[in-house]
Amino acid sequence: AGLGARRAGPGTRCRGGGSGDAARRLSPLPSPSPHGRHPPPGNGSGSAPRPPPLCRQQTEITGSFKYINTAVSCLVFVVGVVGNSALLRIIYKNKYMRNGPNILIASLALGDLLHIAIDIPINVYKLLAEDWPFGVEVCKLVPFIQKASVGITVLSLCALSIDRYRAVASWSRIQGIRVPLCTVVEIILIWVGSIVLAIPETIAFDVVPMEYRDRLYSVCLLHPIQKTRFMEIYKSAKDWWLFSFYFCMPLACTAVFYSLMTCEMLRKKSGMQIALNDHLKQRREVAKTVFCLVLVFALCWMPLHLSRILKKMLYNEYDPNRCELLSFLLVLDYIGINMASLNSCINPIALYFVSKRFKNCFQVAA
């Protein structure tokens, strides 16, 4: 399930660095100035800031990337709307599918569906057009929904991993479906927490006028100058915050609780009753399904986080030899954007191939 899209400006070519994107849920590489350069920092003495040196050759994202991103976005829209809608319908229509893990999966699918239905059409237009016509409110709404959607995905995966450990640790006491009230409380906390964590995006993003080739454009982006100390810290630490909380945390949570679950299953294996083998197999299948969802999440989001962290650590806008590195990071960034986009539509497909129950339900629904 991403986080504040912004563009570098009306063109896809820059002379000093930066890139734009309108495709997914993380803010891309820093935006350039109206003439393709990064806004240079002040020196604190009141004198004019020193501009970064120009690249010897233009750093360019070709027009083909626009159409690749557009094609991927359209694919995500169609597959995501159909797949996530079918998944929600299956869980709603079949009472035996309304257990704790599946309700969490339904919550995850609903978050993805909101992002797909609202953000992707706007992002496709934003990618192809040269101007932002939707106003400040929509500019703030799009990254808010993007980040909230990723928050729902991340927290749902953590809740699913914890749920699987609880199911194994207390399986001798639980013979049927777990009390749904506990799951309802979890989902409420997940959505409230995701919304609260997405609020800084609405504050940070704004429509900024930008002159490019003697024409004035309106660009929706993370504003380079924030009004409060908290937002300045958020802006400077955003890439590390997104990497640690929205990527590393669900992987660490899964690793910890699946290790505990494995130890618990090995410890209780000798004392299990033969009559409960079918029940145990069902729980193993659910555990395998949750692990698959976490693995898909990691594969989809790793390239984008990698490009942002590499740029944070290696890129120096004042290095005259930076341009080859920047070209590589721009390509990796766009590949990451496309991979991250796929995460919004791939979960129903993964469930079809991993879970026998979901596969049967999808086949009946078709």
GUDOMAR-995157 format. One record per residue (C-alpha): residue in three letters; x, y, z. Coordinates in steps of 0.001 Angstrom, whole numbers, plus 500000, padded with zeros to 6 digits. Example, Ala and Ser with C-alpha at 12.3 -4.5 7.8 and 13.67 -1.06 7.14 Angstrom:
GUDOMAR-995157
 type      X      Y      Z
  ALA 512300 495500 507800
  SER 513670 498940 507140
END
This chain:
GUDOMAR-995157
 type      X      Y      Z
  ALA 500000 500000 500000
  GLY 503475 505512 499536
  LEU 503440 509093 499959
  GLY 503445 512617 498565
  ALA 504122 512895 494859
  ARG 505667 516004 493407
  ARG 507158 517127 490121
  ALA 510333 518926 489287
  GLY 508502 521323 487074
  PRO 506939 521473 483659
  GLY 509750 519668 481870
  THR 511484 516363 482415
  ARG 514962 517773 481731
  CYS 517229 519477 484221
  ARG 520741 520841 484149
  GLY 521805 520606 487734
  GLY 519844 517807 489296
  GLY 516470 516823 490631
  SER 513640 514852 489195
  GLY 509886 514856 489183
  ASP 507265 512230 489677
  ALA 503563 512016 489823
  ALA 503146 508365 490187
  ARG 503301 507130 493752
  ARG 503429 507529 497495
  LEU 506904 508818 498305
  SER 508231 512274 497526
  PRO 510828 512060 494744
  LEU 514247 513598 494357
  PRO 514508 517314 495204
  SER 512916 519749 492805
  PRO 515127 522017 490721
  SER 514891 525740 490348
  PRO 513003 527254 487413
  HIS 516104 526825 485241
  GLY 516758 523239 486170
  ARG 519063 523796 489141
  HIS 518533 523000 492784
  PRO 517629 526062 494866
  PRO 521011 526914 496424
  PRO 521234 527239 500188
  GLY 522028 530527 501858
  ASN 525311 531053 503637
  GLY 523786 532790 506650
  SER 525714 536046 506109
  GLY 523139 537876 504048
  SER 525190 537604 500848
  ALA 523902 535998 497691
  PRO 523881 532188 497874
  ARG 526455 530293 495870
  PRO 524768 528388 493017
  PRO 525776 524783 492362
  PRO 527932 524201 489267
  LEU 526151 523145 486106
  CYS 526532 519649 484757
  ARG 528687 519382 481668
  GLN 525803 517680 479925
  GLN 522090 517762 480554
  THR 520655 515228 482963
  GLU 517507 514035 481301
  ILE 514571 511769 481910
  THR 513308 510937 478445
  GLY 509692 511176 477415
  SER 509498 507386 477298
  PHE 509540 507330 481106
  LYS 506362 509403 481113
  TYR 504576 506867 478955
  ILE 505978 503914 480892
  ASN 504713 505460 484118
  THR 501366 506226 482507
  ALA 501025 502649 481232
  VAL 501913 501219 484644
  SER 499459 503576 486360
  CYS 496647 502556 483998
  LEU 497474 498882 484594
  VAL 497463 499422 488358
  PHE 494144 501276 488120
  VAL 492345 498535 486166
  VAL 493825 495526 487974
  GLY 493688 497244 491364
  VAL 490056 498337 491142
  VAL 488901 494927 489876
  GLY 491099 492862 492215
  ASN 490567 494817 495427
  SER 486826 495213 494786
  ALA 486525 491452 494214
  LEU 488529 490795 497378
  LEU 486263 493040 499469
  ARG 483161 491443 497952
  ILE 484432 487919 498718
  ILE 485045 488722 502376
  TYR 481710 490545 502678
  LYS 479588 487852 500972
  ASN 481116 484739 502583
  LYS 480606 484476 506336
  TYR 483283 481799 506726
  MET 485826 484282 505314
  ARG 485071 486886 507999
  ASN 487813 486013 510456
  GLY 490399 488260 512054
  PRO 493167 487982 509424
  ASN 490795 488361 506487
  ILE 489175 491468 507957
  LEU 492652 493001 508294
  ILE 493332 492040 504676
  ALA 490034 493691 503707
  SER 491118 496861 505512
  LEU 494388 496793 503589
  ALA 492499 496314 500301
  LEU 490169 499232 501084
  GLY 493153 501527 501676
  ASP 494670 500477 498349
  LEU 491338 500963 496588
  LEU 490981 504530 497889
  HIS 494463 505376 496680
  ILE 493875 503789 493267
  ALA 490484 505391 492673
  ILE 491384 508923 493805
  ASP 495116 509462 493417
  ILE 496128 507547 490305
  PRO 493915 509455 487799
  ILE 495188 512758 489218
  ASN 498780 511535 489176
  VAL 498540 510426 485548
  TYR 497316 513868 484562
  LYS 500018 515444 486713
  LEU 502686 513368 485012
  LEU 501639 514267 481473
  ALA 500530 517876 481929
  GLU 502811 520852 482439
  ASP 500647 522743 484913
  TRP 498758 521939 488133
  PRO 495112 522925 487618
  PHE 493464 521380 490699
  GLY 494195 524004 493353
  VAL 495854 523902 496758
  GLU 493252 521632 498389
  VAL 493767 518745 495957
  CYS 497529 519314 496050
  LYS 497429 518638 499788
  LEU 494839 515843 499539
  VAL 496759 513631 497089
  PRO 499928 513108 499187
  PHE 497759 512792 502296
  ILE 495828 509866 500800
  GLN 499018 508362 499418
  LYS 500778 508351 502759
  ALA 497685 507244 504682
  SER 497305 504318 502275
  VAL 500883 503193 502842
  GLY 500406 503622 506585
  ILE 497353 501350 506474
  THR 499371 498762 504534
  VAL 502337 498880 506919
  LEU 500320 498764 510147
  SER 498007 496052 508765
  LEU 501000 493856 507910
  CYS 502338 494338 511436
  ALA 498930 493482 512913
  LEU 498687 490367 510720
  SER 502113 489155 511852
  ILE 501196 489665 515510
  ASP 497830 487969 514916
  ARG 499522 484882 513452
  TYR 501791 484565 516477
  ARG 498829 484909 518849
  ALA 496908 482279 516900
  VAL 499724 479765 517311
  ALA 500594 480695 520899
  SER 496973 480340 522086
  TRP 495690 477793 519595
  SER 494811 475226 522224
  ARG 492398 477724 523820
  ILE 490846 479020 520604
  GLN 488796 476549 518657
  GLY 486856 478864 516373
  ILE 486924 482335 514921
  ARG 488588 484878 517167
  VAL 486379 487495 518847
  PRO 485858 490097 516069
  LEU 485754 493055 518480
  CYS 489527 492823 518937
  THR 490034 493042 515175
  VAL 487640 495982 514895
  VAL 489643 497873 517533
  GLU 492871 497061 515665
  ILE 491465 498373 512395
  ILE 490215 501593 514006
  LEU 493648 502190 515547
  ILE 495352 501423 512215
  TRP 493229 503923 510290
  VAL 493420 506642 512951
  GLY 497183 506198 513289
  SER 497700 506274 509513
  ILE 495625 509447 509171
  VAL 497506 511194 511990
  LEU 500888 510255 510509
  ALA 499782 511599 507116
  ILE 498859 515059 508442
  PRO 502378 516530 507955
  GLU 502005 515897 504219
  THR 499023 518251 504054
  ILE 501075 520935 505793
  ALA 504263 520422 503792
  PHE 502817 520337 500267
  ASP 501717 523455 498431
  VAL 501222 524888 494952
  VAL 504329 526879 494052
  PRO 504607 529222 491042
  MET 507654 528364 488936
  GLU 509029 530101 485869
  TYR 510353 527832 483132
  ARG 511400 528955 479661
  ASP 509733 532345 480071
  ARG 506446 530832 481170
  LEU 504935 530696 484664
  TYR 503667 527327 485887
  SER 501877 526163 489026
  VAL 503632 523130 490509
  CYS 502416 520925 493371
  LEU 505410 519920 495485
  LEU 506929 519696 498935
  HIS 507471 523375 499644
  PRO 511213 524178 499903
  ILE 510593 526615 502784
  GLN 508550 525327 505727
  LYS 506975 527708 508249
  THR 507667 525884 511513
  ARG 510688 524218 513089
  PHE 508868 520878 513249
  MET 508131 520929 509511
  GLU 511733 521888 508716
  ILE 512886 518845 510678
  TYR 510240 516699 508976
  LYS 511361 517891 505546
  SER 515053 517239 506198
  ALA 514516 513836 507875
  LYS 511613 512644 505725
  ASP 513523 510083 503640
  TRP 514999 508426 506731
  TRP 511619 508493 508518
  LEU 509859 506881 505572
  PHE 512577 504236 505220
  SER 512625 503306 508909
  PHE 508896 503375 509716
  TYR 507227 502583 506391
  PHE 509703 499940 505224
  CYS 511977 498548 507946
  MET 509345 498358 510699
  PRO 506942 495877 509008
  LEU 509871 493686 507936
  ALA 511340 493693 511445
  CYS 507924 493022 512989
  THR 507358 490066 510665
  ALA 510828 488652 511336
  VAL 510389 488855 515120
  PHE 506874 487415 515381
  TYR 507380 484732 512744
  SER 510512 483592 514580
  LEU 508521 483436 517815
  MET 505713 481617 516005
  THR 508121 479025 514593
  CYS 509609 478383 518040
  GLU 506119 478033 519515
  MET 505033 475551 516848
  LEU 508171 473439 517323
  ARG 507691 473477 521102
  LYS 504049 472351 520940
  LYS 504353 469950 518034
  SER 504855 466818 520141
  GLY 501779 467537 522260
  MET 499337 468320 519483
  GLN 496279 466137 519073
  ILE 495783 464400 515737
  ALA 492177 465595 515610
  LEU 493381 469203 515377
  ASN 495752 468669 512434
  ASP 493321 470214 509921
  HIS 492917 473267 512127
  LEU 496690 473608 512354
  LYS 497050 473304 508571
  GLN 494581 476157 508089
  ARG 496592 478373 510414
  ARG 499807 477460 508634
  GLU 498214 478453 505327
  VAL 497140 481813 506755
  ALA 500657 482340 508130
  LYS 502109 481543 504705
  THR 499675 483996 503107
  VAL 500647 486820 505472
  PHE 504350 486133 504905
  CYS 503764 486311 501146
  LEU 502058 489714 501485
  VAL 505013 491043 503487
  LEU 507476 489666 500923
  VAL 505564 491292 498052
  PHE 505547 494586 499964
  ALA 509324 494414 500479
  LEU 510061 493636 496820
  CYS 507773 496404 495555
  TRP 509097 499145 497820
  MET 512813 498320 498072
  PRO 513973 500028 494795
  LEU 512284 503336 495655
  HIS 513616 503463 499206
  LEU 517044 502436 497917
  SER 517142 505325 495438
  ARG 516136 507857 498112
  ILE 518662 506611 500673
  LEU 521472 506445 498101
  LYS 520759 510022 497087
  LYS 520662 511125 500709
  MET 524027 509512 501418
  LEU 526004 509891 498179
  TYR 524665 512819 496167
  ASN 526273 516241 496551
  GLU 524802 518993 494395
  TYR 528066 520963 494556
  ASP 530156 518113 493155
  PRO 530896 518865 489466
  ASN 531212 515110 488800
  ARG 527794 514286 490250
  CYS 525899 514085 486959
  GLU 526483 510409 486141
  LEU 525370 509448 489645
  LEU 522313 511667 489276
  SER 521366 510025 485976
  PHE 521566 506600 487632
  LEU 519502 507773 490614
  LEU 516836 509283 488356
  VAL 516416 505987 486494
  LEU 516373 504013 489752
  ASP 513849 506477 491179
  TYR 511421 505995 488317
  ILE 511842 502217 488403
  GLY 511098 502392 492132
  ILE 508007 504512 491532
  ASN 506655 501929 489087
  MET 507459 499030 491427
  ALA 505800 500789 494367
  SER 502718 501453 492245
  LEU 502302 497728 491655
  ASN 501907 497088 495376
  SER 498435 498651 495278
  CYS 497109 495998 492910
  ILE 499244 492914 493480
  ASN 497891 491693 496833
  PRO 494702 490104 495385
  ILE 496869 488346 492783
  ALA 499232 487072 495484
  LEU 496291 485814 497555
  TYR 494931 483943 494526
  PHE 498150 481976 494085
  VAL 499062 481444 497751
  SER 495733 480780 499509
  LYS 493503 477890 498428
  ARG 490479 479485 500079
  PHE 490903 482796 498291
  LYS 491630 481010 495018
  ASN 488374 479058 495248
  CYS 486423 482207 496133
  PHE 487947 484177 493245
  GLN 487075 481366 490834
  VAL 483482 481263 492084
  ALA 483202 485068 491853
  ALA 484514 485009 488284
END
